[in-house]
Amino acid sequence: MDISGRTVFIAGGTYGIGRGLAQRFIDAGSTVVVGGRDIDRVEGVEAVRIDVTDPASIAAARDEVLAKHPDLDVLVTMAGVMLAEDLRDPAHIAQAETTIAVNLLGTIRVIDAFTPHLLGRGAGDIITVTSGIAFMPFPLMPTYGATKAGVHSYTESLRAQLAGTGIHVTELIPPAVATSDQQAKLNPAALPLDGYLDEAVGLLTQNPTPNEIIVERALPLRWAERDGTYAELLARRSESLKNLPGR
Ligand SMILES: NC(=O)c1ccc[n+]([C@@H]2O[C@H](COP(=O)([O-])OP(=O)(O)OC[C@H]3O[C@@H](n4cnc5c(N)ncnc54)[C@H](OP(=O)(O)O)[C@@H]3O)[C@@H](O)[C@H]2O)c1
């Protein structure tokens, strides 16, 4: 994928991996608009307010972006939340609903909002964002894993349905990435954001673009089932449940 001279909207680009990816596109000579609920904190890039759980907000953001940038040709659905849940307490349903609304329905709605525009152009890229957790659960975050597995499956169908239209669909599959100093302290095993982006953008800019952008660190999660390491890895990752209050 060429990341220079493109016009990009990153829903969920106000912070974290999305903001980092925005900078990589900008540095390569692309025009970028980032979207999120809290755009007052955004510096150095055009920002548009969007709440991906709200269809009216998505439509308004889409209209604003396309009015200013009718040549938009890259959409990234980055918005996501990662919430811990205790499945022994039915009150977890609140976290489950939020996670599904943002990660799964939000992704579907944002893609729907921009697909007619991209089809009209007859060319473009949609980049969805899942996680290593789509392929190897992290039991502390059950609905997170379910939504990311869902977005993986949806992405495969989207690619099949858009084949021949000129729109290419790519799935970003990050491992744990530290997007702040606080996160780096909480999870020392997480990749630093810049290191992650160096590797991911290296893969993204290959020609032809791989369907899945999987950095080295995410490979054991992506292929655990094939490699026969699934049960052992899942048991190890289940140790995180000790962090739930009362366990
Ligand atoms: N970091 C990791 O370890 C990791 C690993 C694998 C996959 N991922 C995935 O990568 C993506 C980015 O993760 P991150 O760690 O960079 O997250 P982050 O730092 O928490 O940033 C999340 C982004 O999503 C936006 N967002 C959240 N809820 C939203 C909503 N309702 N409407 C619009 N935007 C919303 C936030 O903007 P506002 O707060 O301004 O709305 C922010 O720009 C997510 O999909 C995540 O699941 C992350």
Ligand as a Chemical Component Dictionary entry (heavy atoms), coordinates in Angstrom:
data_LIG
# 
_chem_comp.id                   LIG 
_chem_comp.type                 NON-POLYMER 
_chem_comp.pdbx_formal_charge   0 
_chem_comp.three_letter_code    LIG 
# 
loop_
_chem_comp_atom.comp_id 
_chem_comp_atom.atom_id 
_chem_comp_atom.alt_atom_id 
_chem_comp_atom.type_symbol 
_chem_comp_atom.charge 
_chem_comp_atom.model_Cartn_x 
_chem_comp_atom.model_Cartn_y 
_chem_comp_atom.model_Cartn_z 
_chem_comp_atom.pdbx_ordinal 
LIG N1  N1  N 0  -2.681  -0.996 22.602 1  
LIG C1  C1  C 0  -2.772  -2.311 22.500 2  
LIG O1  O1  O 0  -2.121  -3.061 23.245 3  
LIG C2  C2  C 0  -3.632  -2.928 21.436 4  
LIG C3  C3  C 0  -3.411  -4.264 21.102 5  
LIG C4  C4  C 0  -4.200  -4.843 20.103 6  
LIG C5  C5  C 0  -5.186  -4.103 19.480 7  
LIG N2  N2  N 1  -5.382  -2.814 19.836 8  
LIG C6  C6  C 0  -6.455  -2.079 19.164 9  
LIG O2  O2  O 0  -5.920  -0.949 18.544 10 
LIG C7  C7  C 0  -6.876  0.121  18.574 11 
LIG C8  C8  C 0  -6.263  1.337  19.240 12 
LIG O3  O3  O 0  -5.847  0.954  20.534 13 
LIG P1  P1  P 0  -5.042  1.942  21.485 14 
LIG O4  O4  O 0  -4.337  1.111  22.480 15 
LIG O5  O5  O -1 -4.303  2.935  20.674 16 
LIG O6  O6  O 0  -6.275  2.614  22.238 17 
LIG P2  P2  P 0  -6.369  4.023  22.991 18 
LIG O7  O7  O 0  -5.011  4.544  23.221 19 
LIG O8  O8  O 0  -7.264  3.804  24.150 20 
LIG O9  O9  O 0  -7.110  4.903  21.892 21 
LIG C9  C9  C 0  -8.375  4.522  21.493 22 
LIG C10 C10 C 0  -8.874  5.468  20.426 23 
LIG O10 O10 O 0  -10.242 5.106  20.169 24 
LIG C11 C11 C 0  -11.040 6.253  20.350 25 
LIG N3  N3  N 0  -12.371 5.876  20.833 26 
LIG C12 C12 C 0  -12.708 5.141  21.923 27 
LIG N4  N4  N 0  -14.035 5.066  22.022 28 
LIG C13 C13 C 0  -14.550 5.768  20.985 29 
LIG C14 C14 C 0  -15.866 6.084  20.541 30 
LIG N5  N5  N 0  -16.962 5.664  21.198 31 
LIG N6  N6  N 0  -16.009 6.834  19.422 32 
LIG C15 C15 C 0  -14.932 7.296  18.750 33 
LIG N7  N7  N 0  -13.670 7.032  19.109 34 
LIG C16 C16 C 0  -13.490 6.292  20.219 35 
LIG C17 C17 C 0  -10.282 7.137  21.340 36 
LIG O11 O11 O 0  -10.642 8.491  21.134 37 
LIG P3  P3  P 0  -11.572 9.354  22.148 38 
LIG O12 O12 O 0  -11.274 8.898  23.544 39 
LIG O13 O13 O 0  -11.166 10.757 21.822 40 
LIG O14 O14 O 0  -12.974 9.044  21.724 41 
LIG C18 C18 C 0  -8.848  6.915  20.875 42 
LIG O15 O15 O 0  -8.543  7.754  19.780 43 
LIG C19 C19 C 0  -8.090  -0.420 19.324 44 
LIG O16 O16 O 0  -9.045  -0.898 18.397 45 
LIG C20 C20 C 0  -7.518  -1.566 20.132 46 
LIG O17 O17 O 0  -8.464  -2.540 20.425 47 
LIG C21 C21 C 0  -4.634  -2.196 20.802 48 
# 
loop_
_chem_comp_bond.comp_id 
_chem_comp_bond.atom_id_1 
_chem_comp_bond.atom_id_2 
_chem_comp_bond.value_order 
_chem_comp_bond.pdbx_ordinal 
LIG N1  C1  SING 1  
LIG C1  O1  DOUB 2  
LIG C1  C2  SING 3  
LIG C2  C3  SING 4  
LIG C2  C21 DOUB 5  
LIG C3  C4  DOUB 6  
LIG C4  C5  SING 7  
LIG C5  N2  DOUB 8  
LIG N2  C6  SING 9  
LIG N2  C21 SING 10 
LIG C6  O2  SING 11 
LIG C6  C20 SING 12 
LIG O2  C7  SING 13 
LIG C7  C8  SING 14 
LIG C7  C19 SING 15 
LIG C8  O3  SING 16 
LIG O3  P1  SING 17 
LIG P1  O4  DOUB 18 
LIG P1  O5  SING 19 
LIG P1  O6  SING 20 
LIG O6  P2  SING 21 
LIG P2  O7  DOUB 22 
LIG P2  O8  SING 23 
LIG P2  O9  SING 24 
LIG O9  C9  SING 25 
LIG C9  C10 SING 26 
LIG C10 O10 SING 27 
LIG C10 C18 SING 28 
LIG O10 C11 SING 29 
LIG C11 N3  SING 30 
LIG C11 C17 SING 31 
LIG N3  C12 SING 32 
LIG N3  C16 SING 33 
LIG C12 N4  DOUB 34 
LIG N4  C13 SING 35 
LIG C13 C14 SING 36 
LIG C13 C16 DOUB 37 
LIG C14 N5  SING 38 
LIG C14 N6  DOUB 39 
LIG N6  C15 SING 40 
LIG C15 N7  DOUB 41 
LIG N7  C16 SING 42 
LIG C17 O11 SING 43 
LIG C17 C18 SING 44 
LIG O11 P3  SING 45 
LIG P3  O12 DOUB 46 
LIG P3  O13 SING 47 
LIG P3  O14 SING 48 
LIG C18 O15 SING 49 
LIG C19 O16 SING 50 
LIG C19 C20 SING 51 
LIG C20 O17 SING 52 
# 
